[in-house]
C-alpha cells in the first residue's frame, strides 16, 4: 500500500502552532513536540523531504531523518 501522508495539526496534538511559521528550520525533537507545524507532512513519523522527487541528498543522516515516499 502507498504511504499515508498526514499534516501535523495543532488541534490533533493540543499544541500551539510554531511562531516561526513556514520559515521554521528547527529539527529539535523538543521544539517539534512543543509546537505544531501543520504545513509539514509526515510519513511513519518522519517529515517528508522538502526537495520532493527531485531530492539529490544521499547522505545517511538525511535519509534517516526524512521520508521519501515517492521512492520504492
CHARMM-style PDB file with segment names, atoms N, HN, CA, C and O in Angstrom:
ATOM      1  N   UNK     1       0.823  -1.206   0.000  1.00  0.00      PROA
ATOM      2  CA  UNK     1       0.000   0.000   0.000  1.00  0.00      PROA
ATOM      3  C   UNK     1       0.859   1.259   0.000  1.00  0.00      PROA
ATOM      4  O   UNK     1       1.999   1.248   0.463  1.00  0.00      PROA
ATOM      5  N   UNK     2       0.301   2.329  -0.519  1.00  0.00      PROA
ATOM      6  HN  UNK     2      -0.625   2.338  -0.895  1.00  0.00      PROA
ATOM      7  CA  UNK     2       1.002   3.619  -0.565  1.00  0.00      PROA
ATOM      8  C   UNK     2       1.117   4.201   0.830  1.00  0.00      PROA
ATOM      9  O   UNK     2       0.224   3.993   1.652  1.00  0.00      PROA
ATOM     10  N   UNK     3       2.193   4.927   1.127  1.00  0.00      PROA
ATOM     11  HN  UNK     3       2.919   5.096   0.460  1.00  0.00      PROA
ATOM     12  CA  UNK     3       2.341   5.551   2.442  1.00  0.00      PROA
ATOM     13  C   UNK     3       1.235   6.574   2.676  1.00  0.00      PROA
ATOM     14  O   UNK     3       0.763   7.227   1.746  1.00  0.00      PROA
ATOM     15  N   UNK     4       0.845   6.693   3.906  1.00  0.00      PROA
ATOM     16  HN  UNK     4       1.229   6.162   4.661  1.00  0.00      PROA
ATOM     17  CA  UNK     4      -0.198   7.645   4.260  1.00  0.00      PROA
ATOM     18  C   UNK     4       0.461   8.943   4.691  1.00  0.00      PROA
ATOM     19  O   UNK     4       1.240   8.960   5.644  1.00  0.00      PROA
ATOM     20  N   UNK     5       0.154  10.027   3.997  1.00  0.00      PROA
ATOM     21  HN  UNK     5      -0.479  10.013   3.223  1.00  0.00      PROA
ATOM     22  CA  UNK     5       0.664  11.347   4.350  1.00  0.00      PROA
ATOM     23  C   UNK     5      -0.342  12.009   5.265  1.00  0.00      PROA
ATOM     24  O   UNK     5      -1.549  11.910   5.046  1.00  0.00      PROA
ATOM     25  N   UNK     6       0.149  12.681   6.290  1.00  0.00      PROA
ATOM     26  HN  UNK     6       1.129  12.761   6.468  1.00  0.00      PROA
ATOM     27  CA  UNK     6      -0.759  13.427   7.143  1.00  0.00      PROA
ATOM     28  C   UNK     6      -0.097  14.727   7.524  1.00  0.00      PROA
ATOM     29  O   UNK     6       1.127  14.799   7.629  1.00  0.00      PROA
ATOM     30  N   UNK     7      -0.892  15.751   7.730  1.00  0.00      PROA
ATOM     31  HN  UNK     7      -1.886  15.692   7.645  1.00  0.00      PROA
ATOM     32  CA  UNK     7      -0.366  17.037   8.179  1.00  0.00      PROA
ATOM     33  C   UNK     7      -0.466  17.079   9.684  1.00  0.00      PROA
ATOM     34  O   UNK     7      -1.489  16.703  10.255  1.00  0.00      PROA
ATOM     35  N   UNK     8       0.597  17.539  10.334  1.00  0.00      PROA
ATOM     36  HN  UNK     8       1.428  17.845   9.870  1.00  0.00      PROA
ATOM     37  CA  UNK     8       0.580  17.691  11.788  1.00  0.00      PROA
ATOM     38  C   UNK     8      -0.306  18.881  12.114  1.00  0.00      PROA
ATOM     39  O   UNK     8      -0.048  19.987  11.639  1.00  0.00      PROA
ATOM     40  N   UNK     9      -1.331  18.679  12.904  1.00  0.00      PROA
ATOM     41  HN  UNK     9      -1.540  17.781  13.290  1.00  0.00      PROA
ATOM     42  CA  UNK     9      -2.246  19.778  13.198  1.00  0.00      PROA
ATOM     43  C   UNK     9      -2.249  20.123  14.675  1.00  0.00      PROA
ATOM     44  O   UNK     9      -2.083  19.249  15.526  1.00  0.00      PROA
ATOM     45  N   UNK    10      -2.435  21.382  14.971  1.00  0.00      PROA
ATOM     46  HN  UNK    10      -2.570  22.092  14.279  1.00  0.00      PROA
ATOM     47  CA  UNK    10      -2.468  21.849  16.354  1.00  0.00      PROA
ATOM     48  C   UNK    10      -3.620  21.214  17.103  1.00  0.00      PROA
ATOM     49  O   UNK    10      -3.469  20.836  18.265  1.00  0.00      PROA
ATOM     50  N   UNK    11      -4.759  21.092  16.464  1.00  0.00      PROA
ATOM     51  HN  UNK    11      -4.882  21.399  15.521  1.00  0.00      PROA
ATOM     52  CA  UNK    11      -5.930  20.539  17.139  1.00  0.00      PROA
ATOM     53  C   UNK    11      -5.707  19.089  17.544  1.00  0.00      PROA
ATOM     54  O   UNK    11      -6.085  18.686  18.644  1.00  0.00      PROA
ATOM     55  N   UNK    12      -5.097  18.304  16.666  1.00  0.00      PROA
ATOM     56  HN  UNK    12      -4.789  18.631  15.772  1.00  0.00      PROA
ATOM     57  CA  UNK    12      -4.913  16.892  16.976  1.00  0.00      PROA
ATOM     58  C   UNK    12      -3.816  16.658  18.000  1.00  0.00      PROA
ATOM     59  O   UNK    12      -3.821  15.632  18.679  1.00  0.00      PROA
ATOM     60  N   UNK    13      -2.882  17.579  18.125  1.00  0.00      PROA
ATOM     61  HN  UNK    13      -2.878  18.413  17.573  1.00  0.00      PROA
ATOM     62  CA  UNK    13      -1.794  17.413  19.071  1.00  0.00      PROA
ATOM     63  C   UNK    13      -1.965  18.257  20.337  1.00  0.00      PROA
ATOM     64  O   UNK    13      -1.229  18.075  21.306  1.00  0.00      PROA
ATOM     65  N   UNK    14      -2.915  19.162  20.333  1.00  0.00      PROA
ATOM     66  HN  UNK    14      -3.513  19.310  19.545  1.00  0.00      PROA
ATOM     67  CA  UNK    14      -3.138  20.004  21.502  1.00  0.00      PROA
ATOM     68  C   UNK    14      -1.983  20.939  21.796  1.00  0.00      PROA
ATOM     69  O   UNK    14      -1.742  21.264  22.959  1.00  0.00      PROA
ATOM     70  N   UNK    15      -1.269  21.378  20.786  1.00  0.00      PROA
ATOM     71  HN  UNK    15      -1.465  21.114  19.842  1.00  0.00      PROA
ATOM     72  CA  UNK    15      -0.133  22.280  20.971  1.00  0.00      PROA
ATOM     73  C   UNK    15      -0.303  23.531  20.111  1.00  0.00      PROA
ATOM     74  O   UNK    15      -1.109  23.554  19.181  1.00  0.00      PROA
ATOM     75  N   UNK    16       0.452  24.545  20.428  1.00  0.00      PROA
ATOM     76  HN  UNK    16       1.107  24.526  21.183  1.00  0.00      PROA
ATOM     77  CA  UNK    16       0.424  25.815  19.709  1.00  0.00      PROA
ATOM     78  C   UNK    16       1.152  25.696  18.377  1.00  0.00      PROA
ATOM     79  O   UNK    16       2.150  24.983  18.272  1.00  0.00      PROA
ATOM     80  N   UNK    17       0.660  26.387  17.369  1.00  0.00      PROA
ATOM     81  HN  UNK    17      -0.151  26.966  17.454  1.00  0.00      PROA
ATOM     82  CA  UNK    17       1.330  26.412  16.070  1.00  0.00      PROA
ATOM     83  C   UNK    17       2.660  27.157  16.227  1.00  0.00      PROA
ATOM     84  O   UNK    17       2.736  28.156  16.941  1.00  0.00      PROA
ATOM     85  N   UNK    18       3.685  26.674  15.570  1.00  0.00      PROA
ATOM     86  HN  UNK    18       3.624  25.862  14.990  1.00  0.00      PROA
ATOM     87  CA  UNK    18       5.030  27.248  15.643  1.00  0.00      PROA
ATOM     88  C   UNK    18       5.013  28.734  15.289  1.00  0.00      PROA
ATOM     89  O   UNK    18       4.450  29.120  14.265  1.00  0.00      PROA
ATOM     90  N   UNK    19       5.627  29.569  16.133  1.00  0.00      PROA
ATOM     91  HN  UNK    19       6.085  29.254  16.965  1.00  0.00      PROA
ATOM     92  CA  UNK    19       5.635  31.005  15.869  1.00  0.00      PROA
ATOM     93  C   UNK    19       6.483  31.395  14.656  1.00  0.00      PROA
ATOM     94  O   UNK    19       6.335  32.502  14.140  1.00  0.00      PROA
ATOM     95  N   UNK    20       7.360  30.515  14.196  1.00  0.00      PROA
ATOM     96  HN  UNK    20       7.480  29.615  14.615  1.00  0.00      PROA
ATOM     97  CA  UNK    20       8.207  30.817  13.042  1.00  0.00      PROA
ATOM     98  C   UNK    20       7.512  30.534  11.717  1.00  0.00      PROA
ATOM     99  O   UNK    20       8.007  30.925  10.660  1.00  0.00      PROA
ATOM    100  N   UNK    21       6.372  29.861  11.769  1.00  0.00      PROA
ATOM    101  HN  UNK    21       5.970  29.544  12.628  1.00  0.00      PROA
ATOM    102  CA  UNK    21       5.630  29.557  10.559  1.00  0.00      PROA
ATOM    103  C   UNK    21       6.434  28.705   9.593  1.00  0.00      PROA
ATOM    104  O   UNK    21       7.266  27.896  10.005  1.00  0.00      PROA
ATOM    105  N   UNK    22       6.178  28.895   8.303  1.00  0.00      PROA
ATOM    106  HN  UNK    22       5.503  29.553   7.969  1.00  0.00      PROA
ATOM    107  CA  UNK    22       6.852  28.086   7.286  1.00  0.00      PROA
ATOM    108  C   UNK    22       8.350  28.347   7.223  1.00  0.00      PROA
ATOM    109  O   UNK    22       9.080  27.582   6.592  1.00  0.00      PROA
ATOM    110  N   UNK    23       8.821  29.411   7.864  1.00  0.00      PROA
ATOM    111  HN  UNK    23       8.228  30.032   8.376  1.00  0.00      PROA
ATOM    112  CA  UNK    23      10.257  29.713   7.887  1.00  0.00      PROA
ATOM    113  C   UNK    23      11.000  28.878   8.935  1.00  0.00      PROA
ATOM    114  O   UNK    23      12.226  28.944   9.013  1.00  0.00      PROA
ATOM    115  N   UNK    24      10.284  28.104   9.729  1.00  0.00      PROA
ATOM    116  HN  UNK    24       9.287  28.050   9.665  1.00  0.00      PROA
ATOM    117  CA  UNK    24      10.909  27.304  10.786  1.00  0.00      PROA
ATOM    118  C   UNK    24      11.871  26.280  10.188  1.00  0.00      PROA
ATOM    119  O   UNK    24      11.539  25.586   9.227  1.00  0.00      PROA
ATOM    120  N   UNK    25      13.058  26.198  10.768  1.00  0.00      PROA
ATOM    121  HN  UNK    25      13.328  26.763  11.548  1.00  0.00      PROA
ATOM    122  CA  UNK    25      14.049  25.223  10.331  1.00  0.00      PROA
ATOM    123  C   UNK    25      14.428  24.266  11.452  1.00  0.00      PROA
ATOM    124  O   UNK    25      15.336  23.452  11.287  1.00  0.00      PROA
ATOM    125  N   UNK    26      13.750  24.352  12.579  1.00  0.00      PROA
ATOM    126  HN  UNK    26      13.012  25.013  12.713  1.00  0.00      PROA
ATOM    127  CA  UNK    26      14.065  23.536  13.747  1.00  0.00      PROA
ATOM    128  C   UNK    26      13.825  22.055  13.480  1.00  0.00      PROA
ATOM    129  O   UNK    26      12.799  21.683  12.912  1.00  0.00      PROA
ATOM    130  N   UNK    27      14.752  21.225  13.881  1.00  0.00      PROA
ATOM    131  HN  UNK    27      15.586  21.528  14.343  1.00  0.00      PROA
ATOM    132  CA  UNK    27      14.603  19.769  13.808  1.00  0.00      PROA
ATOM    133  C   UNK    27      14.652  19.165  15.209  1.00  0.00      PROA
ATOM    134  O   UNK    27      14.514  17.954  15.385  1.00  0.00      PROA
ATOM    135  N   UNK    28      14.853  20.035  16.204  1.00  0.00      PROA
ATOM    136  HN  UNK    28      14.966  21.018  16.062  1.00  0.00      PROA
ATOM    137  CA  UNK    28      14.964  19.618  17.602  1.00  0.00      PROA
ATOM    138  C   UNK    28      13.668  18.930  18.038  1.00  0.00      PROA
ATOM    139  O   UNK    28      12.597  19.524  17.912  1.00  0.00      PROA
ATOM    140  N   UNK    29      13.733  17.692  18.546  1.00  0.00      PROA
ATOM    141  HN  UNK    29      14.602  17.209  18.648  1.00  0.00      PROA
ATOM    142  CA  UNK    29      12.528  16.979  18.964  1.00  0.00      PROA
ATOM    143  C   UNK    29      11.718  17.726  20.031  1.00  0.00      PROA
ATOM    144  O   UNK    29      10.492  17.620  20.058  1.00  0.00      PROA
ATOM    145  N   UNK    30      12.388  18.476  20.904  1.00  0.00      PROA
ATOM    146  HN  UNK    30      13.384  18.562  20.882  1.00  0.00      PROA
ATOM    147  CA  UNK    30      11.674  19.246  21.922  1.00  0.00      PROA
ATOM    148  C   UNK    30      10.839  20.335  21.261  1.00  0.00      PROA
ATOM    149  O   UNK    30       9.678  20.525  21.624  1.00  0.00      PROA
ATOM    150  N   UNK    31      11.405  21.046  20.306  1.00  0.00      PROA
ATOM    151  HN  UNK    31      12.348  20.892  20.012  1.00  0.00      PROA
ATOM    152  CA  UNK    31      10.673  22.085  19.582  1.00  0.00      PROA
ATOM    153  C   UNK    31       9.497  21.471  18.823  1.00  0.00      PROA
ATOM    154  O   UNK    31       8.385  21.997  18.864  1.00  0.00      PROA
ATOM    155  N   UNK    32       9.744  20.362  18.134  1.00  0.00      PROA
ATOM    156  HN  UNK    32      10.647  19.934  18.102  1.00  0.00      PROA
ATOM    157  CA  UNK    32       8.693  19.723  17.358  1.00  0.00      PROA
ATOM    158  C   UNK    32       7.564  19.202  18.242  1.00  0.00      PROA
ATOM    159  O   UNK    32       6.413  19.147  17.809  1.00  0.00      PROA
ATOM    160  N   UNK    33       7.886  18.821  19.475  1.00  0.00      PROA
ATOM    161  HN  UNK    33       8.821  18.866  19.827  1.00  0.00      PROA
ATOM    162  CA  UNK    33       6.857  18.369  20.415  1.00  0.00      PROA
ATOM    163  C   UNK    33       6.074  19.544  21.005  1.00  0.00      PROA
ATOM    164  O   UNK    33       4.890  19.411  21.314  1.00  0.00      PROA
ATOM    165  N   UNK    34       6.737  20.690  21.161  1.00  0.00      PROA
ATOM    166  HN  UNK    34       7.699  20.798  20.909  1.00  0.00      PROA
ATOM    167  CA  UNK    34       6.103  21.859  21.766  1.00  0.00      PROA
ATOM    168  C   UNK    34       5.188  22.599  20.804  1.00  0.00      PROA
ATOM    169  O   UNK    34       4.185  23.175  21.225  1.00  0.00      PROA
ATOM    170  N   UNK    35       5.518  22.590  19.526  1.00  0.00      PROA
ATOM    171  HN  UNK    35       6.333  22.122  19.184  1.00  0.00      PROA
ATOM    172  CA  UNK    35       4.786  23.378  18.538  1.00  0.00      PROA
ATOM    173  C   UNK    35       4.304  22.512  17.382  1.00  0.00      PROA
ATOM    174  O   UNK    35       4.980  21.573  16.960  1.00  0.00      PROA
ATOM    175  N   UNK    36       3.126  22.849  16.885  1.00  0.00      PROA
ATOM    176  HN  UNK    36       2.577  23.611  17.228  1.00  0.00      PROA
ATOM    177  CA  UNK    36       2.578  22.176  15.718  1.00  0.00      PROA
ATOM    178  C   UNK    36       3.122  22.836  14.451  1.00  0.00      PROA
ATOM    179  O   UNK    36       3.353  24.044  14.419  1.00  0.00      PROA
ATOM    180  N   UNK    37       3.318  22.040  13.428  1.00  0.00      PROA
ATOM    181  HN  UNK    37       3.130  21.058  13.455  1.00  0.00      PROA
ATOM    182  CA  UNK    37       3.779  22.514  12.123  1.00  0.00      PROA
ATOM    183  C   UNK    37       2.809  21.963  11.074  1.00  0.00      PROA
ATOM    184  O   UNK    37       3.150  21.027  10.351  1.00  0.00      PROA
ATOM    185  N   UNK    38       1.603  22.535  10.985  1.00  0.00      PROA
ATOM    186  HN  UNK    38       1.325  23.295  11.572  1.00  0.00      PROA
ATOM    187  CA  UNK    38       0.558  21.958  10.132  1.00  0.00      PROA
ATOM    188  C   UNK    38       0.881  21.941   8.644  1.00  0.00      PROA
ATOM    189  O   UNK    38       0.215  21.232   7.889  1.00  0.00      PROA
ATOM    190  N   UNK    39       1.854  22.676   8.206  1.00  0.00      PROA
ATOM    191  HN  UNK    39       2.396  23.252   8.819  1.00  0.00      PROA
ATOM    192  CA  UNK    39       2.228  22.715   6.791  1.00  0.00      PROA
ATOM    193  C   UNK    39       3.196  21.603   6.435  1.00  0.00      PROA
ATOM    194  O   UNK    39       3.515  21.416   5.261  1.00  0.00      PROA
ATOM    195  N   UNK    40       3.670  20.856   7.431  1.00  0.00      PROA
ATOM    196  HN  UNK    40       3.411  21.008   8.385  1.00  0.00      PROA
ATOM    197  CA  UNK    40       4.606  19.764   7.177  1.00  0.00      PROA
ATOM    198  C   UNK    40       3.864  18.434   7.116  1.00  0.00      PROA
ATOM    199  O   UNK    40       2.999  18.166   7.950  1.00  0.00      PROA
ATOM    200  N   UNK    41       4.188  17.627   6.162  1.00  0.00      PROA
ATOM    201  HN  UNK    41       4.891  17.845   5.484  1.00  0.00      PROA
ATOM    202  CA  UNK    41       3.608  16.295   6.057  1.00  0.00      PROA
ATOM    203  C   UNK    41       4.574  15.290   6.659  1.00  0.00      PROA
ATOM    204  O   UNK    41       5.790  15.479   6.627  1.00  0.00      PROA
ATOM    205  N   UNK    42       4.017  14.217   7.208  1.00  0.00      PROA
ATOM    206  HN  UNK    42       3.029  14.063   7.234  1.00  0.00      PROA
ATOM    207  CA  UNK    42       4.853  13.161   7.766  1.00  0.00      PROA
ATOM    208  C   UNK    42       4.436  11.816   7.192  1.00  0.00      PROA
ATOM    209  O   UNK    42       3.291  11.615   6.787  1.00  0.00      PROA
ATOM    210  N   UNK    43       5.394  10.906   7.170  1.00  0.00      PROA
ATOM    211  HN  UNK    43       6.324  11.069   7.499  1.00  0.00      PROA
ATOM    212  CA  UNK    43       5.158   9.520   6.785  1.00  0.00      PROA
ATOM    213  C   UNK    43       5.880   8.682   7.820  1.00  0.00      PROA
ATOM    214  O   UNK    43       7.095   8.795   7.979  1.00  0.00      PROA
ATOM    215  N   UNK    44       5.152   7.857   8.511  1.00  0.00      PROA
ATOM    216  HN  UNK    44       4.165   7.765   8.382  1.00  0.00      PROA
ATOM    217  CA  UNK    44       5.785   6.991   9.514  1.00  0.00      PROA
ATOM    218  C   UNK    44       6.542   7.763  10.576  1.00  0.00      PROA
ATOM    219  O   UNK    44       7.557   7.283  11.080  1.00  0.00      PROA
ATOM    220  N   UNK    45       6.068   8.950  10.925  1.00  0.00      PROA
ATOM    221  HN  UNK    45       5.243   9.339  10.516  1.00  0.00      PROA
ATOM    222  CA  UNK    45       6.718   9.746  11.959  1.00  0.00      PROA
ATOM    223  C   UNK    45       7.878  10.604  11.473  1.00  0.00      PROA
ATOM    224  O   UNK    45       8.455  11.353  12.261  1.00  0.00      PROA
ATOM    225  N   UNK    46       8.231  10.514  10.206  1.00  0.00      PROA
ATOM    226  HN  UNK    46       7.762   9.905   9.565  1.00  0.00      PROA
ATOM    227  CA  UNK    46       9.317  11.333   9.653  1.00  0.00      PROA
ATOM    228  C   UNK    46       8.727  12.443   8.801  1.00  0.00      PROA
ATOM    229  O   UNK    46       7.690  12.265   8.162  1.00  0.00      PROA
ATOM    230  N   UNK    47       9.397  13.593   8.797  1.00  0.00      PROA
ATOM    231  HN  UNK    47      10.239  13.738   9.316  1.00  0.00      PROA
ATOM    232  CA  UNK    47       8.999  14.672   7.886  1.00  0.00      PROA
ATOM    233  C   UNK    47       9.289  14.241   6.456  1.00  0.00      PROA
ATOM    234  O   UNK    47      10.290  13.574   6.191  1.00  0.00      PROA
ATOM    235  N   UNK    48       8.422  14.618   5.549  1.00  0.00      PROA
ATOM    236  HN  UNK    48       7.609  15.160   5.765  1.00  0.00      PROA
ATOM    237  CA  UNK    48       8.650  14.335   4.135  1.00  0.00      PROA
ATOM    238  C   UNK    48       9.709  15.317   3.627  1.00  0.00      PROA
ATOM    239  O   UNK    48       9.646  16.513   3.911  1.00  0.00      PROA
ATOM    240  N   UNK    49      10.662  14.809   2.889  1.00  0.00      PROA
ATOM    241  HN  UNK    49      10.714  13.837   2.659  1.00  0.00      PROA
ATOM    242  CA  UNK    49      11.757  15.619   2.347  1.00  0.00      PROA
ATOM    243  C   UNK    49      11.205  16.806   1.560  1.00  0.00      PROA
ATOM    244  O   UNK    49      10.337  16.648   0.701  1.00  0.00      PROA
ATOM    245  N   UNK    50      11.726  18.004   1.868  1.00  0.00      PROA
ATOM    246  HN  UNK    50      12.431  18.132   2.565  1.00  0.00      PROA
ATOM    247  CA  UNK    50      11.233  19.222   1.221  1.00  0.00      PROA
ATOM    248  C   UNK    50      11.630  19.313  -0.253  1.00  0.00      PROA
ATOM    249  O   UNK    50      11.061  20.115  -0.993  1.00  0.00      PROA
ATOM    250  N   UNK    51      12.582  18.516  -0.681  1.00  0.00      PROA
ATOM    251  HN  UNK    51      13.044  17.864  -0.079  1.00  0.00      PROA
ATOM    252  CA  UNK    51      13.012  18.560  -2.077  1.00  0.00      PROA
ATOM    253  C   UNK    51      12.110  17.733  -2.996  1.00  0.00      PROA
ATOM    254  O   UNK    51      12.221  17.813  -4.219  1.00  0.00      PROA
ATOM    255  N   UNK    52      11.220  16.943  -2.403  1.00  0.00      PROA
ATOM    256  HN  UNK    52      11.130  16.878  -1.409  1.00  0.00      PROA
ATOM    257  CA  UNK    52      10.300  16.131  -3.194  1.00  0.00      PROA
ATOM    258  C   UNK    52      11.026  15.116  -4.056  1.00  0.00      PROA
ATOM    259  O   UNK    52      12.141  14.709  -3.729  1.00  0.00      PROA
ATOM    260  N   UNK    53      10.407  14.703  -5.151  1.00  0.00      PROA
ATOM    261  HN  UNK    53       9.502  15.033  -5.416  1.00  0.00      PROA
ATOM    262  CA  UNK    53      11.010  13.693  -6.027  1.00  0.00      PROA
ATOM    263  C   UNK    53      12.337  14.131  -6.646  1.00  0.00      PROA
ATOM    264  O   UNK    53      13.071  13.300  -7.181  1.00  0.00      PROA
ATOM    265  N   UNK    54      12.653  15.429  -6.579  1.00  0.00      PROA
ATOM    266  HN  UNK    54      12.057  16.104  -6.144  1.00  0.00      PROA
ATOM    267  CA  UNK    54      13.915  15.927  -7.135  1.00  0.00      PROA
ATOM    268  C   UNK    54      15.056  15.886  -6.119  1.00  0.00      PROA
ATOM    269  O   UNK    54      16.127  16.436  -6.373  1.00  0.00      PROA
ATOM    270  N   UNK    55      14.837  15.238  -4.967  1.00  0.00      PROA
ATOM    271  HN  UNK    55      13.967  14.791  -4.760  1.00  0.00      PROA
ATOM    272  CA  UNK    55      15.866  15.180  -3.922  1.00  0.00      PROA
ATOM    273  C   UNK    55      17.146  14.546  -4.462  1.00  0.00      PROA
ATOM    274  O   UNK    55      17.119  13.506  -5.120  1.00  0.00      PROA
ATOM    275  N   UNK    56      18.256  15.196  -4.166  1.00  0.00      PROA
ATOM    276  HN  UNK    56      18.278  16.041  -3.632  1.00  0.00      PROA
ATOM    277  CA  UNK    56      19.557  14.701  -4.594  1.00  0.00      PROA
ATOM    278  C   UNK    56      20.418  14.272  -3.411  1.00  0.00      PROA
ATOM    279  O   UNK    56      21.554  13.834  -3.589  1.00  0.00      PROA
ATOM    280  N   UNK    57      19.874  14.400  -2.205  1.00  0.00      PROA
ATOM    281  HN  UNK    57      18.951  14.756  -2.060  1.00  0.00      PROA
ATOM    282  CA  UNK    57      20.633  14.062  -0.996  1.00  0.00      PROA
ATOM    283  C   UNK    57      20.808  12.550  -0.885  1.00  0.00      PROA
ATOM    284  O   UNK    57      19.847  11.798  -1.049  1.00  0.00      PROA
ATOM    285  N   UNK    58      22.017  12.111  -0.612  1.00  0.00      PROA
ATOM    286  HN  UNK    58      22.798  12.722  -0.479  1.00  0.00      PROA
ATOM    287  CA  UNK    58      22.260  10.680  -0.453  1.00  0.00      PROA
ATOM    288  C   UNK    58      22.940  10.346   0.866  1.00  0.00      PROA
ATOM    289  O   UNK    58      23.227   9.180   1.141  1.00  0.00      PROA
ATOM    290  N   UNK    59      23.203  11.376   1.697  1.00  0.00      PROA
ATOM    291  HN  UNK    59      22.970  12.323   1.474  1.00  0.00      PROA
ATOM    292  CA  UNK    59      23.906  11.090   2.935  1.00  0.00      PROA
ATOM    293  C   UNK    59      22.988  10.383   3.928  1.00  0.00      PROA
ATOM    294  O   UNK    59      21.775  10.591   3.922  1.00  0.00      PROA
ATOM    295  N   UNK    60      23.573   9.554   4.773  1.00  0.00      PROA
ATOM    296  HN  UNK    60      24.558   9.385   4.778  1.00  0.00      PROA
ATOM    297  CA  UNK    60      22.818   8.706   5.698  1.00  0.00      PROA
ATOM    298  C   UNK    60      21.958   9.511   6.660  1.00  0.00      PROA
ATOM    299  O   UNK    60      20.844   9.091   6.972  1.00  0.00      PROA
ATOM    300  N   UNK    61      22.438  10.653   7.139  1.00  0.00      PROA
ATOM    301  HN  UNK    61      23.343  10.994   6.886  1.00  0.00      PROA
ATOM    302  CA  UNK    61      21.660  11.464   8.088  1.00  0.00      PROA
ATOM    303  C   UNK    61      20.381  11.985   7.438  1.00  0.00      PROA
ATOM    304  O   UNK    61      19.319  11.952   8.059  1.00  0.00      PROA
ATOM    305  N   UNK    62      20.465  12.457   6.217  1.00  0.00      PROA
ATOM    306  HN  UNK    62      21.328  12.483   5.712  1.00  0.00      PROA
ATOM    307  CA  UNK    62      19.280  12.960   5.515  1.00  0.00      PROA
ATOM    308  C   UNK    62      18.270  11.829   5.293  1.00  0.00      PROA
ATOM    309  O   UNK    62      17.077  11.989   5.552  1.00  0.00      PROA
ATOM    310  N   UNK    63      18.756  10.703   4.816  1.00  0.00      PROA
ATOM    311  HN  UNK    63      19.725  10.573   4.605  1.00  0.00      PROA
ATOM    312  CA  UNK    63      17.872   9.574   4.548  1.00  0.00      PROA
ATOM    313  C   UNK    63      17.249   9.032   5.830  1.00  0.00      PROA
ATOM    314  O   UNK    63      16.124   8.531   5.804  1.00  0.00      PROA
ATOM    315  N   UNK    64      17.963   9.124   6.946  1.00  0.00      PROA
ATOM    316  HN  UNK    64      18.876   9.531   6.966  1.00  0.00      PROA
ATOM    317  CA  UNK    64      17.436   8.686   8.238  1.00  0.00      PROA
ATOM    318  C   UNK    64      16.368   9.643   8.746  1.00  0.00      PROA
ATOM    319  O   UNK    64      15.371   9.204   9.319  1.00  0.00      PROA
ATOM    320  N   UNK    65      16.559  10.943   8.546  1.00  0.00      PROA
ATOM    321  HN  UNK    65      17.369  11.300   8.080  1.00  0.00      PROA
ATOM    322  CA  UNK    65      15.692  11.957   9.149  1.00  0.00      PROA
ATOM    323  C   UNK    65      14.468  12.329   8.314  1.00  0.00      PROA
ATOM    324  O   UNK    65      13.500  12.858   8.861  1.00  0.00      PROA
ATOM    325  N   UNK    66      14.485  12.071   7.020  1.00  0.00      PROA
ATOM    326  HN  UNK    66      15.272  11.641   6.576  1.00  0.00      PROA
ATOM    327  CA  UNK    66      13.392  12.489   6.155  1.00  0.00      PROA
ATOM    328  C   UNK    66      12.828  11.334   5.332  1.00  0.00      PROA
ATOM    329  O   UNK    66      13.564  10.467   4.861  1.00  0.00      PROA
ATOM    330  N   UNK    67      11.501  11.342   5.171  1.00  0.00      PROA
ATOM    331  HN  UNK    67      10.903  12.046   5.554  1.00  0.00      PROA
ATOM    332  CA  UNK    67      10.827  10.322   4.372  1.00  0.00      PROA
ATOM    333  C   UNK    67      10.858  10.690   2.896  1.00  0.00      PROA
ATOM    334  O   UNK    67      10.798  11.866   2.538  1.00  0.00      PROA
ATOM    335  N   UNK    68      10.950   9.689   2.056  1.00  0.00      PROA
ATOM    336  HN  UNK    68      10.999   8.733   2.347  1.00  0.00      PROA
ATOM    337  CA  UNK    68      10.947   9.853   0.594  1.00  0.00      PROA
ATOM    338  C   UNK    68       9.889   8.883   0.042  1.00  0.00      PROA
ATOM    339  O   UNK    68      10.235   7.864  -0.556  1.00  0.00      PROA
ATOM    340  N   UNK    69       8.593   9.203   0.245  1.00  0.00      PROA
ATOM    341  HN  UNK    69       8.313  10.031   0.731  1.00  0.00      PROA
ATOM    342  CA  UNK    69       7.539   8.247  -0.095  1.00  0.00      PROA
ATOM    343  C   UNK    69       7.391   7.954  -1.580  1.00  0.00      PROA
ATOM    344  O   UNK    69       6.731   6.980  -1.941  1.00  0.00      PROA
ATOM    345  N   UNK    70       7.973   8.751  -2.437  1.00  0.00      PROA
ATOM    346  HN  UNK    70       8.510   9.542  -2.144  1.00  0.00      PROA
ATOM    347  CA  UNK    70       7.878   8.532  -3.877  1.00  0.00      PROA
ATOM    348  C   UNK    70       8.874   7.500  -4.352  1.00  0.00      PROA
ATOM    349  O   UNK    70       8.795   7.048  -5.495  1.00  0.00      PROA
ATOM    350  N   UNK    71       9.825   7.109  -3.487  1.00  0.00      PROA
ATOM    351  HN  UNK    71       9.889   7.476  -2.558  1.00  0.00      PROA
ATOM    352  CA  UNK    71      10.810   6.082  -3.844  1.00  0.00      PROA
ATOM    353  C   UNK    71      10.291   4.706  -3.451  1.00  0.00      PROA
ATOM    354  O   UNK    71       9.531   4.565  -2.493  1.00  0.00      PROA
ATOM    355  N   UNK    72      10.704   3.713  -4.190  1.00  0.00      PROA
ATOM    356  HN  UNK    72      11.322   3.827  -4.968  1.00  0.00      PROA
ATOM    357  CA  UNK    72      10.273   2.344  -3.871  1.00  0.00      PROA
ATOM    358  C   UNK    72      11.368   1.613  -3.166  1.00  0.00      PROA
ATOM    359  OT1 UNK    72      11.204   0.446  -2.813  1.00  0.00      PROA
TER     360      UNK     72
END
